[in-house]
């Protein structure tokens, strides 16, 4: 049963990655289904931090859908303090570079989250990979927030997560998931350049 769920999760993950690469808003639908599956896979594998992060992913997917769908409208409303026309309300959030003012706060969030999760895993679970599990979880939290805001730099976070996760899942014997994350690492690199081109194209419109 666990291997079946892992295979299904892998297939949904590939769909998610393809939609993310294309910057399609429908990635958030796959983003709801995939963590629902991996909640069971990671718990049974003893990857408790990854188990917890998938609960976070469920909520983040809803937030991401709302931001991508209505984020541009909300930004204009806040900045201009007026209601745009109906056509503008339907415009999706554009791909942008992350403002530099977010860099230090995100580093702080990552560091605190990493230390906090590692402490919990070391003291309250039987995890034998507390620091690696905590690293991927903390960086995923940061990356998911950046993805929901449609910042192009979110790909750098996922490159780090995917590369470390590949080795971690091989060690844990989750072969299908390891193969998926190995593919994620490669495509995340191409995804960064793809989003850069899309961002430039959107800016030229």
C-alpha positions, 0 to 999 in steps of 0.5 A, a space after each residue: 500500500 505504501 509503495 502504491 501511494 508513493 508511485 501515485 504521489 510521484 506521478 502527481 508530483 511530475 504533473 505538479 512540476 510540469 505545471 510549475 515549470 509552465 507557471 500554470 495556476 493549476 499547479 495548486 490543484 496538484 499541490 493539494 492532492 500531492 501532500 495529502 498522499 505524502 502525509 501517509 508516505 512520510 509518516 510511515 517512513 519516519 520522516 516526521 518533519 516532512 510529514 508535518 510540512 505536507 500539512 503546511 503544504 495543504 494550507 499553502 496551496 490554497 493561499 497560493 491559488 488565491 495569491 496567483 488568482 487575485 494577487 495582482 488585483 490586491 496589490 493594485 488595490 492596496 497601492 492605489 487605494 482604488 478598485 480596478 475594473 473587472 478586467 484587471 480583477 481577473 489578471 493573474 499575479 505576474 512573475 517578479 523578482 523578490 524584493 531585497 527587503 525580504 532576504 534577511 527576514 527569510 534567512 532568519 525564518 529559515 534558521 529559526 525553523 531549522 533549529 526548532 524542527 531539529 530540536 523537536 526531532 532529536 528530543 521527541 522522535 526516533 528520527 535518524 536524520 534530524 538535521 537533513 530532514 529539518 533542512 529540507 523542511 525549513 527551506 521548503 517553508 521558505 520556498 513555498 512562500 516565495 512560490 505563492 508570491 510568484 517570485 522567480 528566485 523560488 527556484 533556487 530554494 527548490 534546487 537546494 531542497 530537491 538535491 538534498 532530498 534526493 540523497 535523503 530518500 535514497 538513504 530511506 529506501 524511497 526509490 520512486 520518490 528519490 527518482 522524482 526529486 532527482 528529476 526535480 533538481 534538474 528541472 528546477 534549474 531549467 525552471 529558473 531560466 524558463 521563469 526568467 524568460 516568462 517574466 521578461 515576456 510579461 514585462 514587455 507586454 
